[in-house]
Amino acid sequence: MTVVAERWLESFSAALARGDTQAAAQLFEPDGYWRDLVAFTWTLHTAQGRSAISQTFERTLAAAAPTTWTLNGESPARDGYLFAFSTRLGRGIGHLRLREGRAWTLLTALRELKGHEEPAGVRRVHYADPEKQSPVPYVVIVGGGQGGIALGARLKRLGVPTVIVEKNARAGDSWRKRYKTLCLHDPVWYDHLPYLPFPDHWPVFSTKDKIADWLEMYASVMELDYWTSTECLNARPVAAGWEVDVLRNGEPITLRPTHLVLATGMSGFPHRPHPGAMHSSEFSDGAQYRGKKALIVGSSTSAHDIAANLHANGADVTMLQRGPTIVVRSESLMELAWGRLYSEKALAAGITTDLADLTLASVPFRELPALQKPIYDEIARRDADLYAGLTRAGFLHDMGEDGSGLHSIYLRRGAGYYIDVGASQLIIDGRIKLKHGAVSALAENRALLSDGTSFLADLVVFATGYGNMSEWAGKLISPEVAEHVGPVWGLGSNTTNDPGPWQGELRNMWKPTKQPRLWFHGGNLMQSRHYSLYLALQLKARFERVLPTL
Ligand SMILES: Cc1cc2nc3c(=O)[nH]c(=O)nc-3n(C[C@H](O)[C@H](O)[C@H](O)COP(=O)(O)OP(=O)(O)OC[C@H]3O[C@@H](n4cnc5c(N)ncnc54)[C@H](O)[C@@H]3O)c2cc1C
């Protein structure tokens, strides 16, 4: 089979070398995909269908001038072929899936810029500079959670002067300050930061405090220019870039970077249907609620975790559910969904974290639901007892509007699921009680519910999620800029909270936005790790003034 891939790559590279974009596109299936991460398009772009593919090549080929296409063989993940190539400006790697000799999916990804490689291995410096000074930043990253930190580390290695401003007192506080019992819901193999993986005794599901401490250690050893207790008050676009007003330990400072990255998190704007009520982001622990009555509004991750925590502390807990939630047992998810790429078994098969990320990135977003659905069908079969129990208890559950499960809903709206680590059994057993509807009014310790009944509670927690990341642009820059940029995140799948049109990529994430020199970065630990590379390369190319005009 490798011979077929070799032939394909030969024909493809020959067509590109001739500038014959039509012939290159004919090597794809009629509805095939080409996803490019910065190598040709200098953005994140998926072209679907031969005509879109040839148009994208027409636009980008002359500047990219790709050469030295080399097949590296079949991927250890056994789902395609890996190859390397170079362009006028950089070196890239890629992933190819063939069906009957034609490309179904092709991924091209830039990995480094020629002449601006990271100073790693043989390029490392001999002596560290003992003088540490905060640079005059070319990039300011607002928000020093895992997103800001991962991007900061990449930019540091690339020599792009960057300051990360974080309003909290310590790196890691965005995890540290969450409720006491929070553990990561993603397994350790999925969670590494760039360059510095967790040690191999690290638990599969880490506590939030371990992650917080790791982030703090990481920011320090990676020598990031990380300003704690520094709040960004506002930012203004100016001719040469940005003016960013920050308050650093109470002292007002104006930074003047060329680029501004908002890494302020998906979980920054609590969605609070009733002003003044407690939001899940403010709940820390249920110890003080022993014997008390609690109402948890919502039925996704935080609602489950908080309900379980309160129950464990002896509270009488009721969950108020409005619509169906995707529930998946953690073990099943690990075994059937994540394990193939992110597990000890995957590692033993030669699937490194980097290769797992590349493989995941090679799957076009359009194809994900169809590929994921059989996994969730299998989970539904395997865990029929769980779902029957939930149904008996009156808990509304599904596998998403099109049955494609958790990964799809996360990309579409970043919410609406619970990875079961025990709370579902509490619901099945009636130890966490259930009601349906919403809170229509709230007064003192009484919640008026949408079914007309009222509920007396000592504690009401709204686990009702968070607003769109574009709200950060509205708050820190201006409502006009936020509107101009449009929503951040989501694919345009035309499902609930993810209106069309179809985008092919996550909206406005890690790529140029309509507002010059404004970028958004974030997502889960895997996304922070993987996509920070492509955002860092886009910024580095601008810093070195080598960005081609397409
Ligand atoms: C219950 C729960 C479970 C989760 N489990 C996982 C998991 O298993 N794996 C995973 O990857 N993710 C998980 N997440 C999601 C997790 O919240 C995000 O992945 C992570 O926080 C995103 O990192 P971030 O850096 O983008 O944003 P954040 O961690 O939110 O960081 C943003 C930072 O910006 C700072 N900031 C905001 N405004 C300003 C300002 N004006 N000036 C200066 N600083 C500012 C904030 O203080 C904050 O530190 C979970 C979330 C919840 C709620």
The ligand as an SDF file (V2000), in Angstrom:
LIG
                    3D

 53 58  0  0  0  0  0  0  0  0999 V2000
  -15.8350   21.4540   35.4680 C   0  0  0  0  0  0  0  0  0  0  0  0
  -14.8160   21.6900   34.3960 C   0  0  0  0  0  0  0  0  0  0  0  0
  -14.0040   20.6280   33.9810 C   0  0  0  0  0  0  0  0  0  0  0  0
  -13.0560   20.8140   32.9910 C   0  0  0  0  0  0  0  0  0  0  0  0
  -12.2430   19.7840   32.6140 N   0  0  0  0  0  0  0  0  0  0  0  0
  -11.2860   20.0000   31.6820 C   0  0  0  0  0  0  0  0  0  0  0  0
  -10.3520   18.9950   31.2920 C   0  0  0  0  0  0  0  0  0  0  0  0
  -10.3960   17.8690   31.7460 O   0  0  0  0  0  0  0  0  0  0  0  0
   -9.4070   19.2910   30.3810 N   0  0  0  0  0  0  0  0  0  0  0  0
   -9.3100   20.5340   29.8430 C   0  0  0  0  0  0  0  0  0  0  0  0
   -8.4280   20.7460   29.0410 O   0  0  0  0  0  0  0  0  0  0  0  0
  -10.1880   21.4760   30.1730 N   0  0  0  0  0  0  0  0  0  0  0  0
  -11.1620   21.2570   31.0690 C   0  0  0  0  0  0  0  0  0  0  0  0
  -12.0290   22.2430   31.4110 N   0  0  0  0  0  0  0  0  0  0  0  0
  -12.0370   23.4500   30.6520 C   0  0  0  0  0  0  0  0  0  0  0  0
  -11.0300   24.4230   31.2050 C   0  0  0  0  0  0  0  0  0  0  0  0
  -11.7160   25.3820   31.9180 O   0  0  0  0  0  0  0  0  0  0  0  0
  -10.3710   25.0410   30.0680 C   0  0  0  0  0  0  0  0  0  0  0  0
   -9.8050   24.0240   29.2620 O   0  0  0  0  0  0  0  0  0  0  0  0
   -9.2570   25.9630   30.4740 C   0  0  0  0  0  0  0  0  0  0  0  0
   -9.5490   26.7020   31.6000 O   0  0  0  0  0  0  0  0  0  0  0  0
   -9.0120   26.8300   29.3020 C   0  0  0  0  0  0  0  0  0  0  0  0
   -7.8120   27.4890   29.4970 O   0  0  0  0  0  0  0  0  0  0  0  0
   -7.6340   28.9460   29.0060 P   0  0  0  0  0  0  0  0  0  0  0  0
   -6.2250   29.3290   29.2800 O   0  0  0  0  0  0  0  0  0  0  0  0
   -8.1430   29.0840   27.6280 O   0  0  0  0  0  0  0  0  0  0  0  0
   -8.6410   29.7720   29.9160 O   0  0  0  0  0  0  0  0  0  0  0  0
   -8.6250   30.0150   31.4930 P   0  0  0  0  0  0  0  0  0  0  0  0
   -8.0560   28.8840   32.2200 O   0  0  0  0  0  0  0  0  0  0  0  0
  -10.0130   30.4410   31.8290 O   0  0  0  0  0  0  0  0  0  0  0  0
   -7.6250   31.2380   31.6410 O   0  0  0  0  0  0  0  0  0  0  0  0
   -7.9600   32.5330   31.2650 C   0  0  0  0  0  0  0  0  0  0  0  0
   -7.1970   33.4520   32.1650 C   0  0  0  0  0  0  0  0  0  0  0  0
   -7.4260   34.7920   31.7560 O   0  0  0  0  0  0  0  0  0  0  0  0
   -7.3780   35.6110   32.9090 C   0  0  0  0  0  0  0  0  0  0  0  0
   -8.0150   36.8730   32.5980 N   0  0  0  0  0  0  0  0  0  0  0  0
   -9.3000   37.0830   32.2400 C   0  0  0  0  0  0  0  0  0  0  0  0
   -9.5130   38.3910   32.0340 N   0  0  0  0  0  0  0  0  0  0  0  0
   -8.3410   39.0370   32.2430 C   0  0  0  0  0  0  0  0  0  0  0  0
   -7.9360   40.3970   32.1910 C   0  0  0  0  0  0  0  0  0  0  0  0
   -8.7870   41.3640   31.8550 N   0  0  0  0  0  0  0  0  0  0  0  0
   -6.6570   40.6870   32.4700 N   0  0  0  0  0  0  0  0  0  0  0  0
   -5.7850   39.7110   32.8120 C   0  0  0  0  0  0  0  0  0  0  0  0
   -6.1200   38.4060   32.8980 N   0  0  0  0  0  0  0  0  0  0  0  0
   -7.3870   38.0720   32.6190 C   0  0  0  0  0  0  0  0  0  0  0  0
   -8.1080   34.7980   33.9440 C   0  0  0  0  0  0  0  0  0  0  0  0
   -7.7920   35.1850   35.2420 O   0  0  0  0  0  0  0  0  0  0  0  0
   -7.6150   33.3860   33.6150 C   0  0  0  0  0  0  0  0  0  0  0  0
   -6.5250   33.0100   34.3940 O   0  0  0  0  0  0  0  0  0  0  0  0
  -12.9530   22.0770   32.4060 C   0  0  0  0  0  0  0  0  0  0  0  0
  -13.7640   23.1280   32.8320 C   0  0  0  0  0  0  0  0  0  0  0  0
  -14.6940   22.9490   33.8140 C   0  0  0  0  0  0  0  0  0  0  0  0
  -15.5450   24.1090   34.2350 C   0  0  0  0  0  0  0  0  0  0  0  0
  1  2  1  0
  2  3  1  0
  2 52  2  0
  3  4  2  0
  4  5  1  0
  4 50  1  0
  5  6  2  0
  6  7  1  0
  6 13  1  0
  7  8  2  0
  7  9  1  0
  9 10  1  0
 10 11  2  0
 10 12  1  0
 12 13  2  0
 13 14  1  0
 14 15  1  0
 14 50  1  0
 15 16  1  0
 16 17  1  0
 16 18  1  0
 18 19  1  0
 18 20  1  0
 20 21  1  0
 20 22  1  0
 22 23  1  0
 23 24  1  0
 24 25  2  0
 24 26  1  0
 24 27  1  0
 27 28  1  0
 28 29  2  0
 28 30  1  0
 28 31  1  0
 31 32  1  0
 32 33  1  0
 33 34  1  0
 33 48  1  0
 34 35  1  0
 35 36  1  0
 35 46  1  0
 36 37  1  0
 36 45  1  0
 37 38  2  0
 38 39  1  0
 39 40  1  0
 39 45  2  0
 40 41  1  0
 40 42  2  0
 42 43  1  0
 43 44  2  0
 44 45  1  0
 46 47  1  0
 46 48  1  0
 48 49  1  0
 50 51  2  0
 51 52  1  0
 52 53  1  0
M  END
$$$$
